[in-house]
Amino acid sequence: MLRAVIPVDELSSVLSTEFPKYVGKSFPKMKLAGLQYTVIEVGSGEQYGRWRAGFYRAAKGPIEFDGKLQPL
């Protein structure tokens, strides 16, 4: 499990090749069928541009996501 806190305005640069799917205001219930993905939470006071409050699922796995976070 990877946990990171980054400003919402920097999410677009971290996820430059995709825009995660919005999955709702509560933590998503997803099967762990071997797929790796990253869950992103945008807090209610952190909306920015197209990022609204709630949870998103990104296709990038934690290792890929971590690689993008390192330069920050």
Biopython code that builds the backbone (N, CA, C, O; Angstrom):
import numpy as np
from Bio.PDB.StructureBuilder import StructureBuilder

atoms = [
    (1, "MET", "N", (0.838, -1.167, 0.000)),
    (1, "MET", "CA", (0.000, 0.000, 0.000)),
    (1, "MET", "C", (0.890, 1.240, 0.000)),
    (1, "MET", "O", (1.826, 1.352, 0.792)),
    (2, "LEU", "N", (0.590, 2.136, -0.875)),
    (2, "LEU", "CA", (1.295, 3.412, -0.973)),
    (2, "LEU", "C", (0.336, 4.500, -0.541)),
    (2, "LEU", "O", (-0.814, 4.538, -0.978)),
    (3, "ARG", "N", (0.812, 5.385, 0.319)),
    (3, "ARG", "CA", (0.008, 6.532, 0.707)),
    (3, "ARG", "C", (0.838, 7.773, 0.458)),
    (3, "ARG", "O", (2.006, 7.850, 0.840)),
    (4, "ALA", "N", (0.220, 8.733, -0.182)),
    (4, "ALA", "CA", (0.916, 9.986, -0.458)),
    (4, "ALA", "C", (-0.086, 11.127, -0.380)),
    (4, "ALA", "O", (-1.265, 10.954, -0.688)),
    (5, "VAL", "N", (0.385, 12.271, 0.025)),
    (5, "VAL", "CA", (-0.447, 13.464, 0.042)),
    (5, "VAL", "C", (0.227, 14.458, -0.891)),
    (5, "VAL", "O", (1.365, 14.873, -0.672)),
    (6, "ILE", "N", (-0.502, 14.829, -1.935)),
    (6, "ILE", "CA", (0.016, 15.821, -2.877)),
    (6, "ILE", "C", (-1.086, 16.824, -3.169)),
    (6, "ILE", "O", (-2.267, 16.491, -3.070)),
    (7, "PRO", "N", (-0.716, 18.045, -3.527)),
    (7, "PRO", "CA", (-1.728, 19.039, -3.882)),
    (7, "PRO", "C", (-2.532, 18.573, -5.104)),
    (7, "PRO", "O", (-1.981, 18.000, -6.043)),
    (8, "VAL", "N", (-3.814, 18.826, -5.072)),
    (8, "VAL", "CA", (-4.695, 18.391, -6.159)),
    (8, "VAL", "C", (-4.250, 18.984, -7.496)),
    (8, "VAL", "O", (-4.378, 18.328, -8.531)),
    (9, "ASP", "N", (-3.737, 20.199, -7.491)),
    (9, "ASP", "CA", (-3.316, 20.807, -8.754)),
    (9, "ASP", "C", (-2.130, 20.086, -9.392)),
    (9, "ASP", "O", (-1.832, 20.324, -10.562)),
    (10, "GLU", "N", (-1.449, 19.212, -8.651)),
    (10, "GLU", "CA", (-0.335, 18.444, -9.216)),
    (10, "GLU", "C", (-0.752, 17.051, -9.681)),
    (10, "GLU", "O", (0.055, 16.342, -10.283)),
    (11, "LEU", "N", (-1.995, 16.643, -9.415)),
    (11, "LEU", "CA", (-2.448, 15.319, -9.837)),
    (11, "LEU", "C", (-2.393, 15.136, -11.348)),
    (11, "LEU", "O", (-2.023, 14.066, -11.832)),
    (12, "SER", "N", (-2.754, 16.159, -12.085)),
    (12, "SER", "CA", (-2.752, 16.046, -13.544)),
    (12, "SER", "C", (-1.366, 15.743, -14.086)),
    (12, "SER", "O", (-1.237, 14.986, -15.048)),
    (13, "SER", "N", (-0.329, 16.312, -13.494)),
    (13, "SER", "CA", (1.021, 16.030, -13.977)),
    (13, "SER", "C", (1.472, 14.628, -13.587)),
    (13, "SER", "O", (2.235, 14.003, -14.323)),
    (14, "VAL", "N", (1.017, 14.126, -12.452)),
    (14, "VAL", "CA", (1.361, 12.774, -12.020)),
    (14, "VAL", "C", (0.654, 11.746, -12.889)),
    (14, "VAL", "O", (1.207, 10.683, -13.173)),
    (15, "LEU", "N", (-0.557, 12.055, -13.308)),
    (15, "LEU", "CA", (-1.363, 11.140, -14.114)),
    (15, "LEU", "C", (-1.489, 11.668, -15.541)),
    (15, "LEU", "O", (-2.584, 11.678, -16.103)),
    (16, "SER", "N", (-0.396, 12.097, -16.118)),
    (16, "SER", "CA", (-0.414, 12.791, -17.393)),
    (16, "SER", "C", (-1.005, 11.991, -18.558)),
    (16, "SER", "O", (-1.499, 12.592, -19.512)),
    (17, "THR", "N", (-0.970, 10.681, -18.511)),
    (17, "THR", "CA", (-1.454, 9.896, -19.645)),
    (17, "THR", "C", (-2.887, 9.409, -19.481)),
    (17, "THR", "O", (-3.422, 8.768, -20.386)),
    (18, "GLU", "N", (-3.509, 9.694, -18.367)),
    (18, "GLU", "CA", (-4.887, 9.238, -18.152)),
    (18, "GLU", "C", (-5.612, 10.176, -17.201)),
    (18, "GLU", "O", (-4.989, 10.936, -16.460)),
    (19, "PHE", "N", (-6.928, 10.111, -17.232)),
    (19, "PHE", "CA", (-7.714, 10.786, -16.214)),
    (19, "PHE", "C", (-8.481, 9.698, -15.491)),
    (19, "PHE", "O", (-9.284, 9.001, -16.111)),
    (20, "PRO", "N", (-8.255, 9.533, -14.192)),
    (20, "PRO", "CA", (-8.892, 8.455, -13.441)),
    (20, "PRO", "C", (-10.416, 8.520, -13.477)),
    (20, "PRO", "O", (-11.002, 9.586, -13.664)),
    (21, "LYS", "N", (-11.035, 7.379, -13.296)),
    (21, "LYS", "CA", (-12.490, 7.278, -13.283)),
    (21, "LYS", "C", (-13.022, 7.681, -11.918)),
    (21, "LYS", "O", (-12.570, 7.167, -10.895)),
    (22, "TYR", "N", (-13.977, 8.596, -11.901)),
    (22, "TYR", "CA", (-14.627, 9.005, -10.658)),
    (22, "TYR", "C", (-15.521, 7.859, -10.205)),
    (22, "TYR", "O", (-16.344, 7.374, -10.981)),
    (23, "VAL", "N", (-15.368, 7.415, -8.943)),
    (23, "VAL", "CA", (-16.144, 6.273, -8.457)),
    (23, "VAL", "C", (-17.081, 6.623, -7.300)),
    (23, "VAL", "O", (-17.726, 5.730, -6.750)),
    (24, "GLY", "N", (-17.173, 7.889, -6.919)),
    (24, "GLY", "CA", (-18.150, 8.300, -5.913)),
    (24, "GLY", "C", (-17.549, 8.976, -4.698)),
    (24, "GLY", "O", (-16.341, 9.193, -4.606)),
    (25, "LYS", "N", (-18.440, 9.303, -3.767)),
    (25, "LYS", "CA", (-18.022, 10.037, -2.571)),
    (25, "LYS", "C", (-17.585, 9.142, -1.433)),
    (25, "LYS", "O", (-17.052, 9.635, -0.439)),
    (26, "SER", "N", (-17.796, 7.829, -1.546)),
    (26, "SER", "CA", (-17.334, 6.914, -0.503)),
    (26, "SER", "C", (-16.295, 5.973, -1.091)),
    (26, "SER", "O", (-16.254, 5.751, -2.301)),
    (27, "PHE", "N", (-15.450, 5.419, -0.215)),
    (27, "PHE", "CA", (-14.364, 4.555, -0.674)),
    (27, "PHE", "C", (-14.942, 3.403, -1.499)),
    (27, "PHE", "O", (-15.885, 2.742, -1.064)),
    (28, "PRO", "N", (-14.386, 3.163, -2.679)),
    (28, "PRO", "CA", (-14.960, 2.154, -3.576)),
    (28, "PRO", "C", (-14.781, 0.725, -3.072)),
    (28, "PRO", "O", (-13.770, 0.389, -2.455)),
    (29, "LYS", "N", (-15.772, -0.098, -3.346)),
    (29, "LYS", "CA", (-15.695, -1.526, -3.049)),
    (29, "LYS", "C", (-15.372, -2.220, -4.362)),
    (29, "LYS", "O", (-16.219, -2.319, -5.250)),
    (30, "MET", "N", (-14.140, -2.697, -4.477)),
    (30, "MET", "CA", (-13.697, -3.340, -5.710)),
    (30, "MET", "C", (-13.079, -4.684, -5.389)),
    (30, "MET", "O", (-12.439, -4.854, -4.351)),
    (31, "LYS", "N", (-13.270, -5.630, -6.278)),
    (31, "LYS", "CA", (-12.665, -6.941, -6.106)),
    (31, "LYS", "C", (-11.167, -6.846, -6.356)),
    (31, "LYS", "O", (-10.718, -6.070, -7.199)),
    (32, "LEU", "N", (-10.412, -7.625, -5.631)),
    (32, "LEU", "CA", (-8.958, -7.643, -5.788)),
    (32, "LEU", "C", (-8.562, -8.793, -6.708)),
    (32, "LEU", "O", (-7.794, -9.668, -6.308)),
    (33, "ALA", "N", (-9.064, -8.799, -7.903)),
    (33, "ALA", "CA", (-8.842, -9.895, -8.849)),
    (33, "ALA", "C", (-7.487, -9.784, -9.538)),
    (33, "ALA", "O", (-7.402, -9.968, -10.752)),
    (34, "GLY", "N", (-6.443, -9.493, -8.802)),
    (34, "GLY", "CA", (-5.111, -9.423, -9.372)),
    (34, "GLY", "C", (-4.802, -8.130, -10.099)),
    (34, "GLY", "O", (-3.663, -7.919, -10.514)),
    (35, "LEU", "N", (-5.778, -7.267, -10.262)),
    (35, "LEU", "CA", (-5.529, -6.005, -10.945)),
    (35, "LEU", "C", (-4.886, -5.012, -9.989)),
    (35, "LEU", "O", (-5.252, -4.929, -8.817)),
    (36, "GLN", "N", (-3.940, -4.275, -10.499)),
    (36, "GLN", "CA", (-3.328, -3.232, -9.686)),
    (36, "GLN", "C", (-3.873, -1.895, -10.146)),
    (36, "GLN", "O", (-3.933, -1.613, -11.342)),
    (37, "TYR", "N", (-4.260, -1.094, -9.207)),
    (37, "TYR", "CA", (-4.772, 0.227, -9.504)),
    (37, "TYR", "C", (-4.486, 1.119, -8.309)),
    (37, "TYR", "O", (-4.071, 0.644, -7.252)),
    (38, "THR", "N", (-4.708, 2.393, -8.481)),
    (38, "THR", "CA", (-4.482, 3.359, -7.420)),
    (38, "THR", "C", (-5.803, 4.062, -7.137)),
    (38, "THR", "O", (-6.504, 4.470, -8.062)),
    (39, "VAL", "N", (-6.142, 4.202, -5.861)),
    (39, "VAL", "CA", (-7.336, 4.934, -5.456)),
    (39, "VAL", "C", (-6.878, 6.299, -4.968)),
    (39, "VAL", "O", (-5.971, 6.409, -4.144)),
    (40, "ILE", "N", (-7.516, 7.326, -5.487)),
    (40, "ILE", "CA", (-7.165, 8.710, -5.162)),
    (40, "ILE", "C", (-8.369, 9.357, -4.497)),
    (40, "ILE", "O", (-9.495, 9.225, -4.976)),
    (41, "GLU", "N", (-8.131, 10.056, -3.393)),
    (41, "GLU", "CA", (-9.212, 10.790, -2.734)),
    (41, "GLU", "C", (-8.955, 12.285, -2.854)),
    (41, "GLU", "O", (-7.854, 12.765, -2.580)),
    (42, "VAL", "N", (-9.977, 13.006, -3.264)),
    (42, "VAL", "CA", (-9.938, 14.466, -3.291)),
    (42, "VAL", "C", (-10.916, 14.915, -2.212)),
    (42, "VAL", "O", (-12.114, 14.641, -2.298)),
    (43, "GLY", "N", (-10.407, 15.600, -1.206)),
    (43, "GLY", "CA", (-11.234, 16.046, -0.085)),
    (43, "GLY", "C", (-12.228, 17.121, -0.483)),
    (43, "GLY", "O", (-12.083, 17.756, -1.527)),
    (44, "SER", "N", (-13.236, 17.322, 0.353)),
    (44, "SER", "CA", (-14.308, 18.265, 0.028)),
    (44, "SER", "C", (-13.823, 19.708, -0.131)),
    (44, "SER", "O", (-14.435, 20.483, -0.867)),
    (45, "GLY", "N", (-12.759, 20.072, 0.532)),
    (45, "GLY", "CA", (-12.246, 21.429, 0.392)),
    (45, "GLY", "C", (-11.098, 21.540, -0.603)),
    (45, "GLY", "O", (-10.443, 22.580, -0.680)),
    (46, "GLU", "N", (-10.846, 20.471, -1.368)),
    (46, "GLU", "CA", (-9.681, 20.431, -2.255)),
    (46, "GLU", "C", (-10.017, 20.378, -3.740)),
    (46, "GLU", "O", (-9.124, 20.151, -4.556)),
    (47, "GLN", "N", (-11.276, 20.581, -4.111)),
    (47, "GLN", "CA", (-11.625, 20.520, -5.525)),
    (47, "GLN", "C", (-10.755, 21.490, -6.315)),
    (47, "GLN", "O", (-10.400, 22.570, -5.843)),
    (48, "TYR", "N", (-10.427, 21.072, -7.524)),
    (48, "TYR", "CA", (-9.572, 21.923, -8.363)),
    (48, "TYR", "C", (-9.854, 21.568, -9.819)),
    (48, "TYR", "O", (-9.694, 20.414, -10.217)),
    (49, "GLY", "N", (-10.267, 22.533, -10.603)),
    (49, "GLY", "CA", (-10.539, 22.276, -12.019)),
    (49, "GLY", "C", (-11.528, 21.143, -12.191)),
    (49, "GLY", "O", (-12.634, 21.191, -11.654)),
    (50, "ARG", "N", (-11.138, 20.132, -12.931)),
    (50, "ARG", "CA", (-12.043, 19.004, -13.174)),
    (50, "ARG", "C", (-12.041, 17.974, -12.047)),
    (50, "ARG", "O", (-12.788, 16.997, -12.106)),
    (51, "TRP", "N", (-11.221, 18.178, -11.032)),
    (51, "TRP", "CA", (-11.162, 17.266, -9.885)),
    (51, "TRP", "C", (-12.236, 17.662, -8.886)),
    (51, "TRP", "O", (-12.125, 18.703, -8.238)),
    (52, "ARG", "N", (-13.271, 16.849, -8.755)),
    (52, "ARG", "CA", (-14.309, 17.120, -7.758)),
    (52, "ARG", "C", (-14.087, 16.230, -6.541)),
    (52, "ARG", "O", (-13.359, 15.240, -6.615)),
    (53, "ALA", "N", (-14.714, 16.582, -5.428)),
    (53, "ALA", "CA", (-14.539, 15.819, -4.188)),
    (53, "ALA", "C", (-15.031, 14.386, -4.359)),
    (53, "ALA", "O", (-16.067, 14.144, -4.979)),
    (54, "GLY", "N", (-14.286, 13.454, -3.810)),
    (54, "GLY", "CA", (-14.660, 12.054, -3.860)),
    (54, "GLY", "C", (-13.469, 11.179, -4.185)),
    (54, "GLY", "O", (-12.318, 11.588, -4.029)),
    (55, "PHE", "N", (-13.758, 9.964, -4.640)),
    (55, "PHE", "CA", (-12.725, 8.973, -4.917)),
    (55, "PHE", "C", (-12.620, 8.692, -6.410)),
    (55, "PHE", "O", (-13.616, 8.706, -7.135)),
    (56, "TYR", "N", (-11.404, 8.438, -6.848)),
    (56, "TYR", "CA", (-11.104, 8.113, -8.246)),
    (56, "TYR", "C", (-10.291, 6.831, -8.285)),
    (56, "TYR", "O", (-9.549, 6.527, -7.352)),
    (57, "ARG", "N", (-10.435, 6.080, -9.372)),
    (57, "ARG", "CA", (-9.627, 4.874, -9.577)),
    (57, "ARG", "C", (-8.767, 5.110, -10.812)),
    (57, "ARG", "O", (-9.275, 5.372, -11.903)),
    (58, "ALA", "N", (-7.449, 5.010, -10.617)),
    (58, "ALA", "CA", (-6.501, 5.178, -11.720)),
    (58, "ALA", "C", (-5.982, 3.809, -12.131)),
    (58, "ALA", "O", (-5.749, 2.949, -11.282)),
    (59, "ALA", "N", (-5.801, 3.608, -13.421)),
    (59, "ALA", "CA", (-5.323, 2.324, -13.932)),
    (59, "ALA", "C", (-3.869, 2.062, -13.552)),
    (59, "ALA", "O", (-3.433, 0.912, -13.532)),
    (60, "LYS", "N", (-3.125, 3.108, -13.254)),
    (60, "LYS", "CA", (-1.729, 2.921, -12.851)),
    (60, "LYS", "C", (-1.664, 2.209, -11.509)),
    (60, "LYS", "O", (-2.416, 2.528, -10.588)),
    (61, "GLY", "N", (-0.774, 1.258, -11.406)),
    (61, "GLY", "CA", (-0.560, 0.571, -10.140)),
    (61, "GLY", "C", (0.272, 1.424, -9.209)),
    (61, "GLY", "O", (0.823, 2.442, -9.630)),
    (62, "PRO", "N", (0.374, 1.029, -7.952)),
    (62, "PRO", "CA", (1.121, 1.817, -6.967)),
    (62, "PRO", "C", (2.588, 2.050, -7.334)),
    (62, "PRO", "O", (3.130, 3.115, -7.039)),
    (63, "ILE", "N", (3.232, 1.084, -7.965)),
    (63, "ILE", "CA", (4.649, 1.255, -8.318)),
    (63, "ILE", "C", (4.803, 2.329, -9.386)),
    (63, "ILE", "O", (5.682, 3.184, -9.280)),
    (64, "GLU", "N", (3.959, 2.296, -10.415)),
    (64, "GLU", "CA", (3.999, 3.336, -11.456)),
    (64, "GLU", "C", (3.693, 4.706, -10.855)),
    (64, "GLU", "O", (4.366, 5.691, -11.157)),
    (65, "PHE", "N", (2.675, 4.756, -10.007)),
    (65, "PHE", "CA", (2.274, 6.007, -9.370)),
    (65, "PHE", "C", (3.416, 6.555, -8.519)),
    (65, "PHE", "O", (3.695, 7.753, -8.544)),
    (66, "ASP", "N", (4.073, 5.675, -7.768)),
    (66, "ASP", "CA", (5.194, 6.083, -6.936)),
    (66, "ASP", "C", (6.327, 6.658, -7.779)),
    (66, "ASP", "O", (6.959, 7.639, -7.388)),
    (67, "GLY", "N", (6.582, 6.053, -8.924)),
    (67, "GLY", "CA", (7.633, 6.552, -9.812)),
    (67, "GLY", "C", (7.377, 7.984, -10.265)),
    (67, "GLY", "O", (8.312, 8.767, -10.435)),
    (68, "LYS", "N", (6.111, 8.319, -10.459)),
    (68, "LYS", "CA", (5.753, 9.699, -10.851)),
    (68, "LYS", "C", (5.833, 10.658, -9.672)),
    (68, "LYS", "O", (6.041, 11.857, -9.858)),
    (69, "LEU", "N", (5.669, 10.135, -8.457)),
    (69, "LEU", "CA", (5.719, 10.997, -7.269)),
    (69, "LEU", "C", (7.134, 11.349, -6.852)),
    (69, "LEU", "O", (7.353, 12.407, -6.262)),
    (70, "GLN", "N", (8.094, 10.496, -7.142)),
    (70, "GLN", "CA", (9.469, 10.699, -6.700)),
    (70, "GLN", "C", (10.032, 12.076, -7.059)),
    (70, "GLN", "O", (10.652, 12.709, -6.205)),
    (71, "PRO", "N", (9.840, 12.568, -8.299)),
    (71, "PRO", "CA", (10.388, 13.892, -8.640)),
    (71, "PRO", "C", (9.740, 15.049, -7.872)),
    (71, "PRO", "O", (10.331, 16.122, -7.757)),
    (72, "LEU", "N", (8.531, 14.836, -7.347)),
    (72, "LEU", "CA", (7.870, 15.911, -6.628)),
    (72, "LEU", "C", (8.527, 16.136, -5.283)),
    (72, "LEU", "O", (8.102, 17.011, -4.528)),
]
sb = StructureBuilder()
sb.init_structure("model")
sb.init_model(0)
sb.init_chain("A")
sb.init_seg("    ")
for serial, (resi, resn, name, xyz) in enumerate(atoms, 1):
    if name == "N":
        sb.init_residue(resn, " ", resi, " ")
    sb.init_atom(name, np.array(xyz, "f"), 0.0, 1.0, " ", f" {name:<3s}", serial, name[0])
structure = sb.get_structure()
